[in-house]
Every structure is written in C-alpha cells, then in structure tokens.
Amino acid sequence: MDLTDSPATLDFIREIVASDRKSGKHATVVTRFPPEPNGYLHIGHAKSICLNFGIAAQFGGRCHLRYDDTNPTKEEQEYIESIERDVRWLGFDWGTHLYFASDYFERMYVWGEKLIEKGRAYVCDCSAEEVRQRRGTLTEPGRACEHRDRPAAQSLDLFRRMRAGEFPDGARTLRARIDMGSGNINMRDPVIYRILHAPHPHAGAAWCIYPMYDYAHPLEDAIEGITHSICTLEFEDHRPFYDWVIDECELPEPHPRQIEFARLNLTYTVMSKRKLLQLVQEGVVSGWDDPRMPTISGLRRRGFTPEAIRDFADRIGVAKRDSVVDVQLLEHCLREDLNRRAPRKFAVLRPLKLVIENYPEGQVEEFEVSNNPEDPAAGTRSVPFSRVLWIEHDDFRETPPPKYFRLSPGNEVRLRSAYLVRCTGVVKDAAGHVVEVRAAYDPATRGGATPDGRKVKATMHWLSADHAVPAEVRLYDRLLTKPDAGDVEEGQDWKSNINPDSLEVLDNCWVEASLAGAASEERFQFERLGYFCVDPDSAAGKLVFNRTVTLRDAWAKIEQKQG
C-alpha cells in the first residue's frame, strides 16, 4: 500500500499534498523550513522542521532550508550557524538547497518597481504612527492618506531615491495599493518596503531599504518553486496578501499554496523568541543552550535525543486549532527512547559512607551488572566492591518513617548485585548528624541471592569508595512554576513565575570509574536516580553531568488508565 495516498495515514496537510500529487498539479513536492535568523530554534520550530522535511521525504520531494533574513537589525551569523547545526542534529538534510531571502533582494526590488508602474504600489510619507492610526480597526475601515493617489512616476522616482540612500530611516515607505476598506486589515495598503540604514549579516552594506516579511515570503516561495508553504495559524489572515503578491507580480503557475496549522503550545514552556532572548540577556539562564531552555540546543545539552523529539512531533501531529500539549508527553517520549538505549550506571549524588565491618580490609571483588536490561545485546560490566562504600543519604534513616524499607538500625537490605547487609550502628559528628553507617554483610548472599528464602524489601545501589570517580551533577527542573506562565499576553508579568529552584548544583557526587572517559553528550541512566548526560563543561579530571529527566513517568500512567 502506498502510504502517501492512504487516508488512514494522512493528516489534513498531507491529504492536500496527496491530492495535488495525484492530480498532477506538481511534478515534485517542494516544502521549505524558513526560519528568521534572529534567535535560536526551539521545540516549536522542531515540530515545523519535522513536518516540512517529513512531508518532503514521504512524497519523494525535497525541503529547502531558507533564511527569511529581511530584518538585519535583529539577525546575526551566530543564529544562522546555530540553525543549521540544530536542523542537522535533528536528522534532516537540505542537500544543496540552502537559500537566503537576501539573495533575492534585487528581484524583489524590481517587482516593487513593477507594482508601482501598474498602480498597485505607492511611496507613502506617513510616519509609522500615522499609518497605524489610519489603518482602522476590525469594525472600522481604514482611511487613505494623500499619498495614495501619487502619480506612478513620482512614486517610482522616490522609490529609487529611497534605494540610493537619500532619505533617513522612517521617512518613507513603499505600500501596496489594495483596499483601505477591506475587512481584512492585512489588505489595507500594507507596507512592503521600509528605509533602514543598517548592514546585513549576509548581504553586507548593499541595501538601505528592506522588504517586509509579508511581501518577501511569497516571492521567495515562488522563486524557489515551493509547492506547499506550510505556516502556523497566525498567518491565516495574511494568506490573501500572500496570494495577492504572487498574482500582482505575475509569477508563473503553478503558484505555491499556503497552508496553516496550529503551532505548538507546551505547558511550563516559554515559546516566544523575544522572551527567550530576554532570559539570556538578563542572565536568568546561562545562554541559549542552557538546559532549562526549550531551544533545540538547550534540549540537546540537557540530554534529549533527536529520536525522542521526532517521536514527540509525530505523536502530537498537526491540527487546525490551537491547543496546549502537556510537557509530560515530551518527557515520556524521551524516557521511552532512553530506556531502550541508555547504559545503566551507578552514581551517588548525596553520598553517605557505609562501612561493612565484617568485610576483609583490602579485599576487592568484582560483580557483573547488566548494562541495560531492555537490551540483551548490551551485555554486562564489572563493578568493584570493597569494605567502604558510598550510598545515597536518603537510603538511610536512623528513625525510619512508616513503610520505610531501606537501611535503618537493625534492618537488612540488598546491595544491588552484591550482598545483603544489616545496619549495626552509626557514627555522628559533633552536631549529632550521621556521617557514617556501620553494617555487617552475609557472605552467603553473594550476588544478592537469598539461599534461605528470606524476604528483603529494598535494593540499593552503591559505589566502592576507593574506586569511585568524583563528579559535579546539575539537577535541572522546569523553568516556570505555572503551566501557562510562558504564554501570557503582551505586557503582563510572566517572569514572576520563573522557578527559583530550577537548578541545583551538587559538587560532591561520585560515579562509576567506567564513566571517567565519557564523552560530551553521552547519555546514561543512573540507577534509581534518572537519566543523565555528560555536559560540555566536562574536562579531564572534572566530570559534569546534567539530569535529563527523572525516572517518574506520569504520562505513562495516564496512557495506562486510558488504555
């Protein structure tokens, strides 16, 4: 069965593409991912990347990577490089089809002149504020200014002088001449060129006038032969102008078709580039790749896999109406992926010394431990065991609460893959805090066996103190304290909901010696603690791990209940 034509496999966008392909409207399906290079890509862009590249692959076409670089004051080479890096990391390749809107500036300018000559554009001397005031509202039509009926020859002369740099910023604009009484505000003579004396990161100093996005975007699509221009819902009202530009510039058929879908809204997540930039500039986070950021580079540094992000994008699909996706689904996709592939390791984040008093001093044993129970091919590893161990501080209570089955005075626990031990006493400091736990082991329980069949309710991980490697561990939590705090309206306070406990740094941790040579971005499951990855800050003699996600999976429980 051809999955590109099966209704059961198609969302509404793919149905349109399949229909166009079946009718012969397009010989090749061509999509595009068109980021503005004014910030780093985030998880919302990942959805669009997966959609555009995915549709192109599914229908045997191609997807272009194109920079909509029409606003030089906010664009930087750093962002261009980060975008390419992120798209590749997600697993997609544009081949030779890398484009810049700025490469088309000359052709766009010529079309601007053509619109003037046709009486479909004019140079306007109104200020930005005057344009806004005359634009009207949803219930009131706009009001034309005196420049609307300027002779075409005069507008053409002024437009050329604008390009020559004769006028200062904001002095004049080129506006499309459409309909000031239109019910769609976007059709009320929108500005298509403005004066901006600013160097461009790609075009250099060649231009002092720049096209507006709504004018440039349809022309870029038409030039590149894009068949399906997939945008988010906020561009739905802009579609009539998109079509108007292509028609009035008399571009050949078949024209690109703009299709809108709902953007990704994620709980506890900031999705605005402006707000993300604010977090970076104000030092709330350490940078665009801070593991608390929803940027692709931040998710990568935190330990997310491209496979998990692609799986997430596939699960949420595409819709025609805005909705909010629970971030727990993204975390669930990650856990499912890491559970299959992440090697298991022992680590102790809040160490407490455990001394096995009846274990011979100087003796060291090796125990075989599974690298990943979910992957039989992963094999086993040897973990050294000795008289002095590190255990988690939370795995001991001098006065245990009800139903506490871990180590406490007189209680017996299993040390994972090693022995059963029973607490025999404690050592305290001058303040009365327990700094050391004493225990006795049962030699007959090697490997954690219980030949006599006795029941032990708790199994704990551990590390040999003489063989463990020191590490710093960064425990990341959600950046926001409320699920909708990142999507408040303009002007409302949202930073008051930033989580002050979104990062906890533990600098006295211990990990298996096998991790000493771990490479940056390698991912592991620290048994009983969660999934972690090696941070790029790691260096020789200084291991740094980021907590990627905990082992708890609330979404899996939801799925089980629904099933």
N, C-alpha and C positions, 0 to 999 in steps of 0.2 A: 504493500500500500504506500502511495506517495504521501508522506506526512505533510508536505506543503499544500496539499489540496484537501486533506481530511478535516471536515468541520469540527470534529471532536478534538483536534489538536491545535485549533486556531483561536486566538483572541480576536477582538474586533479589528485591530490594526492588521494583523496577519490575514484576516478574511479579505480586507480591502486589497492588500498586496497580491493575494492569491487570485482574486477576481481580475485584477489588472493584468497579471501574467497570463491568465487563461484567455483573456480577450485579445491578447497580442498588443496591448497598448504600449508596453515597454519590452524591448528585446532583452534588457538586463536590468535587474533591480539594483538601484544605487541609493544607499542611505548615507547619512553623514552624522558625525558627532561634532557639534560646533561650539566648543567652549570659548568663553571670553577669557583671555589670559590676565585676569585681574585678581586671582587668588588660587588657592589650591583646590583640587577637586574633592568632593565629599561623597558620602554614601548615596545621596540623592543622584549625583552625577553617575555613580556606578550603575544605578538602575537604568539610566538612559544609555550608558555605554553598552551594557549587556543587551538592551533592546535593539539598538541600532546595528551593532555588529552581529547580534544573533539573527536578526531578520535577514541581513545580507547573506550570512552563511547558509541559513535554512533554504533560501531561494536561489542559491548559486550565484549571488551577485557580489557586490563589493561595498565596503563602507569607507568613506573618507574621514580623515581627521582634518578639520579645518578650524583655524583660529579666527573668530569674529573679532578682530582687533581694530575696532573703529573708535576706541576711546583711549588715546595714548597717555593721558594723564594718570590712568589707573593701571596700566599694563606694564609688565616687567618681564625680562628674559628669564628670571628665576621661575616665574609661573609657567612659562612656555615649556621649560625643561622638566618641571615637575609633572605637568600634564602628560607629556609623552612617557615619562617614567611610570606613571600610575596606570595608564592605559595598557602598556606592555605588561606590567606586573599582573594586571587582571587577566591576562592571557589573550589579548587581542592584538592584531597587526594590521595596519593600514597599507602595508607594502609601499608602493611608490606614490600613494595618494595622500600626500601631506600638502595642505594648502593654507594660504593666508588671505583673508579678505583684503588686506592692504595691497596684495599683488594685483588686485582688480581695480584699484582706485582710479586709474586713468580711464578705464572703460566706464566706470560709474560716473565719472565727471562728464564724459561725452554724452551719456544718456541723460544727465542733468541738463545739458545744453539742449538736447533734443526735446525734452519735456517743455522747456521754455519756448522753443520755436513753435511747438504745437499748441501753445497757450495753456499747457497743463501744469505749469510751474511759474513762480514769480519770486523776485527778490523782495523781501519784506524788511522794513527798517524798524519794526516794533521791537521793543525790549522783550526779554523772556517773560517779565511780569505782565506786560501789555498783552502778549499772546495768550497767557493763561486767563486773564480777565475777559478777553473777547471769545474765549473758546466755548463758553456756555456751560450748561450742566446736563444731567440726564433728562431733565424736564424742560429746559430752555435751550433754544437753538443758539449757535454761535453768531457773532457779529463780524462781518467782513471789515477789514481795515482799508484805508485809502490806497494802499499799495497793491491791492489785489487786481486792479484794472490797469496796472502799469503796462505800457507798451512792451511787447516781447523784446524789441531791440534794446530798450533801456535796461530791462532785467538781464538780458544777455551780456550787456556791457558791464553791469555791476557785478554779475557772477564771475566774469573773467577778472575783474579787478579784485574781487574777494580772493580769488586764487593767487593773484600776483602779490598778495600781502599788503594791499593798500589800506585796509581798514583794521581797526583794533578788534579784539575779542568781544563778541556780543553785539557788535554794531549792526550787523545784518545777518539774515538767514535766507536760505532758499526754501520755499514752501511749495508743496504740491497744491494745485488748484483743483479742488474736488467739489465739496458741498458743505458750506458752513451751516446748513440746516439739517444735515444728516442725523438720524437717530443714533448713529454710532460715532461717538466723539473722535475716534481714531481717524475718521474720514473728514474731519473738519479742518481741511488745509494743514496737514501735519508738516512740521519742519523736516526737511530731508538733508540739509547741509547747514553746518554752523562754522563760524570762524573760531579757530583755536590755534594760537601760535605756540605749539608745543612739539618737541621732537618725538618721533615714533620709534618704538623699540625694534621694529622690523623695517620700516620704510625710511628711517632716518629723518632728515630735515627737508624732505622733498615737498611736504604739504603743510599748509597752514589753514586749510579747510578740510573738514572730515564729514563723511556721510553719517547719518543717523542709522542706528541698527535696523529699524523697521524698513528703511529704504535699501540698505546694503544686503540684508539677508536674502530676500527673494532673488536678487540679482546674482548673488554668489551661487545659490542653488541652481539657477538656470544655466549659468556659465559652466558649472561642473556636471550638468546632466543628471542632477539628483531627481529621482523619480518620486520618492516619498519623503517629505520633510516633516519629521516627527518632532513635535513640540509639546510642551506642557500646557495645561489648560488656560493659564493666564494669557496665552497668545491667541485664544479662540476669537476674541473680539478684534484682533489685529489681522485676521485672515483676509477680510475684504480688501485691506490695503495691500497685503502680500500679493493678492491676485491682480489688483489694480496696477501695481508697479510693473509686473511682468507683461500685462496686456498693453499698457501705455508705452512701454519701451519696445513693443512689437517684437518680442522674442519668439523664436520658432517653437512650434508644437513638437512633441507633447510637453506641456508645462508641468513643473513639479507640483505635487499635491500636498498641501499642508494638512497634517492630521494631529489632533491634540489628544493627550492622555493626562491622567491625574499624576501630579508629581508625588514624590514620596514624602510623607509626613511621619516622623518617628517619635515615639514618646521619649521624654527625657533628653531630647537632642536638639541642638541648635543647627538649623539648616540654612541660615542666611549668611552669605559671604561677608556682608557688612559686619554682622555681629561676630563672626569668626575672626575677622581682621581686628575687630575691637579687642577681643580676648587676647590676641597676640600682641598688639601694640601696647596694651595696658599691663602686660605681664601677668595676666591671670593664669596663662599657660606658658610653657617654655618655648613654644613655637608652633608652626603649622603641623609639625609631626608629633606634637605632644600626644601620648597615648590616650589622653582623655578626649581628644578632638575627634569629631566624626569624619575628618578628612581621610582619604584613602591612605595617605602616608602615615597618619596617626594610627589608623586601624592596623596597618602593616607593622608598624613599630610595636604595637601592643601585642601582636602575635596572631592576628587574623590571617586566614588563608584566602587566596583568591577563589579557591573552590567553594569555600563557605559563602562568600559574598555572591558568587554567581548562583549558587543554590538558593540563597535568600531572594535574589532578584527573580528567579524562576518561580518560586513559591508565591510571591506576592502578586505576580502577573501585572497586567495593565488594565486600567479601568477608565471609565468616562467621568467618574465623580470622585472628588477629593475624599479621602478617608485617612485615618491615623492607624499606623501599624505599631503594634506593641514591640518594643525593642527586645523583649524576651524571645521573639521569634528569630531575630538575627543571632542572638546568643545561642539559641537552640541549634541553629544550622551550624554554628561554629563547633559546638560540643560534639555534634554527630560526626563532623569531619575529623576533629582531633582525636576523638575516642577511637577511631579506626586506625589512625596513623601515628599518633604521638607516642614515643617511647616513654615507659614509666621509669621514674627515678625516685630515690629517697631524698628528702630535704627536710630540714628542721628550721623553722623560721623564728620561733621564740624558744631558744634552747634551755633545757634543764638537764643537769648532769645526772646520769643514772650509773651507779657503781654496783656491779654484781660481785658481792663479797666472796662467794664461794667459787668464782671462776678463776682459774690459774692466772697469776700475773705474768705478763709477757706472752701469753698464748694468743694466737690469731687463727681463726677459722674462716673458711670461705663458704658462703651459701649461694646456691643458684636461685636466682629470682627471675621471673618472667619479664621480658621486655615489653610485651603487650598481649594480654590475654585475648584481645579481639583479633590478633594477627598471629596465627601459629608460626608463620614463616619468620617472625621477628626473633625467635629464639630466646635464649636466656643470657644472663650476665652473672658474674661473681661479685658478691658484696662482702667485704671483710667484717668480721665480728670480733670484738675484744671485751676486756673486762670493764672498760669505761665507755659509756655510750652517751649520745645526745638523744633526748626525746623532747617532744613538744611540751611546753609548760602546761598547756591545757589538758594534757593527758595524765596529769596527777592532781589529786585533791587530798589534802590532809584530812579535811572533813567533807566527805563527798555528799552531794545533794541526792535526793531520791532518784533511783534508776540511773545512777552513775556507775558504769561498769568498767571504767578504765582504772588506772593504777591508783590505789589508796592503801593505807596501812592494813596489812593482812590480806589484801585482795590479790588474786592471781590473774595475769593477762598473758596473751600470746604476743611475742615479738615476731613480727612478720617473717616467715620462712626460717626462723632461728630456734628459739626455745620459749618455754613457759617460765615466767619469773613471778615471784611473790614479793611484795613490798615488806621489808623488815624494819625500816626506820628512815629517819630524815636527818639532815644537817641544816641548821639555820644560821643566819648571820646575826649580828648584834641587834638588828631591828626586829628580829623574830621572823624574817622571811625565809622560806625554804629555798636553799641554794643547791641542795644535793639530795638525791633519793638513794637509799640503800635497798638492795634486793638480793634474793637468792634464786638461782636457776635450778631447773630439774634436768640433769643430763639425759634422762630417758626420753625427753620430748624433743630431741634434735629434729630440726625441720618443721617444728610446730606440731608434731604428732602427739597424740594422747593415747598411748597403748592401753591404759586402764579405762578409757572411755569417759573420763571426767569432762564436764562441760565448762568451757571458758567463753565468756560472752563478749570479750573485747580483743581485737587485734590491733596492735600499734606499730607504726613504722619507727625506725631508729637509724642511727649512724654511729659507727665506731669513731670515737673522739680523736684517736690517733691518725685516722685515715681521711677524715672529712676535710673538705676544702671550704674556706670562708667565702661568703658572698654577700652582696647587698641585694635586697629584694624590695621592689616598689609595688605596693598594693594599690591598684587603681580602682576607683569606684565611679559611679555616674557623676557627671559634672553638674547636673541640675538636680534639685531636690523635688521638683514637681513635674509630672508627666507632660504638661503643656507649657512649661515655662519658656521654652525656646521659640514659641510661635505666637507670642503676644503681639498686639498691634503696635504700629509705629508710635513712638512717643511714650509708651508705657514702660514701667520699670520691669526689667527681666533679670538684671544682674543680681538683684537681692535674693534670687533663688539659686545662685551658684552654691554648690555644696562645698563647705569649708573643709570637709573631710574626704575630698575626692582623691587624695594621695596621702599614703602613709609609707614612709621610708624606714625599712628595717635594715640596719647595718651590722647586725651581729648574727647572721644566719650561717648555716652550714649545709653543704650539699655533697652528694657523692663525688668521689675523686674522679670518676669517669666523665664528669662534666667539665673538668679543668680545660679541656681543649675545645669546648663547644663553640660553634661559630655564631656570629651575629644572625639573629632572626630564627635560629633553630628553636623548635618548639618541643616541650615536654609536658607530661603530666607528673606533677609532684604528688605522689600517692597520698590520698586523703585530703589534699590541700587545694587542688585545682590545676589549671593549665597555665604554663608559664613559658616565656620565650626569652632568649638572650638579647639584651638591649645593646645597641651600637656603642654605648658608653663603655662596654666591657673592654678590658685591655689585659695584657699579661699581668697576672697577679691580682687582678681585680675583676671578679665576675659580677655582673649586674643582670638581674632577671626582672622582667615585668610580669605581673599577674595578668594574664589574658582574660580569663573568665573562671569563675568558681565551678565546682562540680555540681552544685544545685541546678536543677533544670525545671523551673516552674512550667515552662511551655510544654514539656514532655508530659507532665501530669495533666495539663489541660487537654492535650490530644488523647490521652488515655481515657479520660472521662467522656470526651465527645465520641470516642470510638465505642 
